[in-house]
Amino acid sequence: MLEMLFADKARLLVPESVIEKVRKYKEEVGFRNESGGIILGSQSETGLDFVVKDMTLPSPTDDFGPYHYMRDKEAANKLIAKAWKESDGIINYLGEWHTHNESLPHPSYVDKDLMRQVAQNGSCLFDRAFMIILGYRGAAFVGEIDPGHQKVFLDSLYVDFYF
């Protein structure tokens, strides 16, 4: 389990099975084009612990290239609705993940704008949302947002995602 602790005591937990799914995808397709998906997860009832249940793989209808990735909103919304229904209202949208063709990835203006939209439009039902950007050597940028606040990232850190 990969555990990330942020300055505000929020904790993001990613099980090895989810990491392995993303690692396997990366090994199969490489980093010729950016790719990504959504993060599905849950929040503990007692605090700021968030558990990633799945990181979806790209949809065939996503738009991607060597320096951009934009997920198909309709396809993502169907996956979110399915997870919500199958989990009896426990699992929902927890954020975004995608790759960058960098060894140490940094969020682009587009990435920051997307998370600003998430913070403002109520698409995350939890107290936090996250963006994970995977670099080609395993380093990952992980940014935390607080829906309802204007600041793009409350906190961010770098982790070795594939350890």
Stockholm file with secondary structure:
# STOCKHOLM 1.0

chainA/1-163         MLEMLFADKARLLVPESVIEKVRKYKEEVGFRNESGGIILGSQSETGLDFVVKDMTLPSPTDDFGPYHYMRDKEAANKLIAKAWKESDGIINYLGEWHTHNESLPHPSYVDKDLMRQVAQNGSCLFDRAFMIILGYRGAAFVGEIDPGHQKVFLDSLYVDFYF
#=GR chainA/1-163 SS CEEEECTTSCEEEECHHHHHHHHHHHHHHTTSSCCEEEEEEEECTTSSEEEEEEECCCCTTCEEETTEEECCHHHHHHHHHHHHHHTTSCCEEEEEEEECSSSSCCCCHHHHHHHHHHHHHTCCCSSCEEEEEECTTSEEEEEEECTTCSCSCSEEEEEETTC
#=GC SS_cons         CEEEECTTSCEEEECHHHHHHHHHHHHHHTTSSCCEEEEEEEECTTSSEEEEEEECCCCTTCEEETTEEECCHHHHHHHHHHHHHHTTSCCEEEEEEEECSSSSCCCCHHHHHHHHHHHHHTCCCSSCEEEEEECTTSEEEEEEECTTCSCSCSEEEEEETTC
//
